Amino acid sequence: MPADPAVTGHLHAQGPAPTGDVQLQLTDVHHSVRSRGSTVEILRGVELTARAGQVTALLGPNGAGKTTTLMVAQGLERPTSGTVRLLDQDPWRAGADLRSRVGVMLQDGGMPLAATPERLLRHVCTLYRDPVDMPRLMERLGIDEFARRDIRRLSGGQRQRVSLAAALAGRPQVIFLDEPSAGLDPVSRQLVFELIRELRASGMAIILTTHLLDDAQRLADHVVLLRQGRVVRRGTVSELTSTSEAPALHFRVDRAVPSVALDEVPAGLTVQAEPGHSSAGGGTPTGSSYVVHGAQRPSDLEALAAWWTRHDLMPTDLHLARRSLEDVFLEVTP
Ligand SMILES: Nc1ncnc2c1ncn2[C@@H]1O[C@H](COP(=O)(O)OP(=O)(O)OP(=O)(O)O)[C@@H](O)[C@H]1O
């Protein structure tokens, strides 16, 4: 879809920052809170850089510290130590000028439930000197279909889209998106993805959290993986997923592979049940999934075909795949 100047044209009055400029920098950020008489360390030396014209994805298991990192980055929490620079300012001390250059989309939005999207979004636009063309943005996000319904009556996915529109109202230079595709149906998800890509192309720095690793894999230029308040991996998706190993071969069969077959796997190969899928004895309604490591030569595939034949296993969904972000995530998550 071509860029839509009504939505992503010029950004703030100062215009877009050159792609690659650092818009957010967290350096050695620690954050502790007092809880039930003791000190709980939530962030333990977080380093994070987000640049103009890039999507930075903050990933990690529940409780890893993603939301706390976003709060600190936005100036809603003051870190115990370390420095935060957002558009070259300390967000904890900054005033209204910085706030108008930063968009925030929260998971629950904090929206007035008795208002309609139309009224709310019109009101939000009055807070900015140079707001977006809101009717156009509402149309892009499919909000006009429910613009006159009370927010309390909207579905989760509809509220998400209103919350995104509100975050974009002031043409921010930096936007924080907490789980932007949570609760969206596939069509709405596609609309939101297209918009995020356009915003990136227009020079916005986008920082998002998500549990949907597939989304991060599709959208993110840079990934930061948090665990227990620490950054445990960082890099581009291809840096994180590249490996010198041969790609793994995945297959699905309509029943669990019997243990006698697993004992007779061809030499040099390993066959394992896929993480997240049931292994021997179980199976999803559509079968059981396995991954084969070590297949490097055509003769390995020949040996595998002979093994399937011997055990009367007909593989479906047969494909070779490199490591995914999910594999990296599972490696660092206990
Ligand atoms: N005010 C607080 N008092 C005590 N513990 C807190 C406080 N705020 C956060 N925590 C704890 O800090 C940890 C990190 O929380 P945070 O909400 O940042 O994680 P998260 O990565 O966003 O998790 P999720 O994916 O579940 O949303 C959690 O264990 C949480 O319980």
Ligand as a Chemical Component Dictionary entry (heavy atoms), coordinates in Angstrom:
data_LIG
# 
_chem_comp.id                   LIG 
_chem_comp.type                 NON-POLYMER 
_chem_comp.pdbx_formal_charge   0 
_chem_comp.three_letter_code    LIG 
# 
loop_
_chem_comp_atom.comp_id 
_chem_comp_atom.atom_id 
_chem_comp_atom.alt_atom_id 
_chem_comp_atom.type_symbol 
_chem_comp_atom.charge 
_chem_comp_atom.model_Cartn_x 
_chem_comp_atom.model_Cartn_y 
_chem_comp_atom.model_Cartn_z 
_chem_comp_atom.pdbx_ordinal 
LIG N1  N1  N 0 5.078 -2.277  42.053 1  
LIG C1  C1  C 0 5.520 -3.533  42.054 2  
LIG N2  N2  N 0 5.687 -4.199  43.208 3  
LIG C2  C2  C 0 6.167 -5.459  43.227 4  
LIG N3  N3  N 0 6.500 -6.150  42.132 5  
LIG C3  C3  C 0 6.341 -5.536  40.960 6  
LIG C4  C4  C 0 5.853 -4.200  40.849 7  
LIG N4  N4  N 0 5.804 -3.875  39.543 8  
LIG C5  C5  C 0 6.250 -4.958  38.864 9  
LIG N5  N5  N 0 6.564 -5.949  39.704 10 
LIG C6  C6  C 0 7.103 -7.269  39.350 11 
LIG O1  O1  O 0 8.178 -7.055  38.458 12 
LIG C7  C7  C 0 8.225 -8.075  37.466 13 
LIG C8  C8  C 0 8.223 -7.459  36.080 14 
LIG O2  O2  O 0 6.938 -6.934  35.802 15 
LIG P1  P1  P 0 6.536 -6.369  34.367 16 
LIG O3  O3  O 0 5.083 -6.014  34.447 17 
LIG O4  O4  O 0 7.478 -5.289  33.982 18 
LIG O5  O5  O 0 6.774 -7.653  33.454 19 
LIG P2  P2  P 0 6.320 -7.936  31.940 20 
LIG O6  O6  O 0 7.532 -8.459  31.246 21 
LIG O7  O7  O 0 5.665 -6.744  31.355 22 
LIG O8  O8  O 0 5.272 -9.105  32.138 23 
LIG P3  P3  P 0 3.970 -9.551  31.265 24 
LIG O9  O9  O 0 4.517 -10.202 30.020 25 
LIG O10 O10 O 0 3.331 -10.560 32.152 26 
LIG O11 O11 O 0 3.132 -8.352  31.000 27 
LIG C9  C9  C 0 7.045 -8.988  37.752 28 
LIG O12 O12 O 0 7.493 -10.101 38.486 29 
LIG C10 C10 C 0 6.115 -8.115  38.569 30 
LIG O13 O13 O 0 5.342 -8.895  39.444 31 
# 
loop_
_chem_comp_bond.comp_id 
_chem_comp_bond.atom_id_1 
_chem_comp_bond.atom_id_2 
_chem_comp_bond.value_order 
_chem_comp_bond.pdbx_ordinal 
LIG N1  C1  SING 1  
LIG C1  N2  SING 2  
LIG C1  C4  DOUB 3  
LIG N2  C2  DOUB 4  
LIG C2  N3  SING 5  
LIG N3  C3  DOUB 6  
LIG C3  C4  SING 7  
LIG C3  N5  SING 8  
LIG C4  N4  SING 9  
LIG N4  C5  DOUB 10 
LIG C5  N5  SING 11 
LIG N5  C6  SING 12 
LIG C6  O1  SING 13 
LIG C6  C10 SING 14 
LIG O1  C7  SING 15 
LIG C7  C8  SING 16 
LIG C7  C9  SING 17 
LIG C8  O2  SING 18 
LIG O2  P1  SING 19 
LIG P1  O3  DOUB 20 
LIG P1  O4  SING 21 
LIG P1  O5  SING 22 
LIG O5  P2  SING 23 
LIG P2  O6  DOUB 24 
LIG P2  O7  SING 25 
LIG P2  O8  SING 26 
LIG O8  P3  SING 27 
LIG P3  O9  DOUB 28 
LIG P3  O10 SING 29 
LIG P3  O11 SING 30 
LIG C9  O12 SING 31 
LIG C9  C10 SING 32 
LIG C10 O13 SING 33 
# 
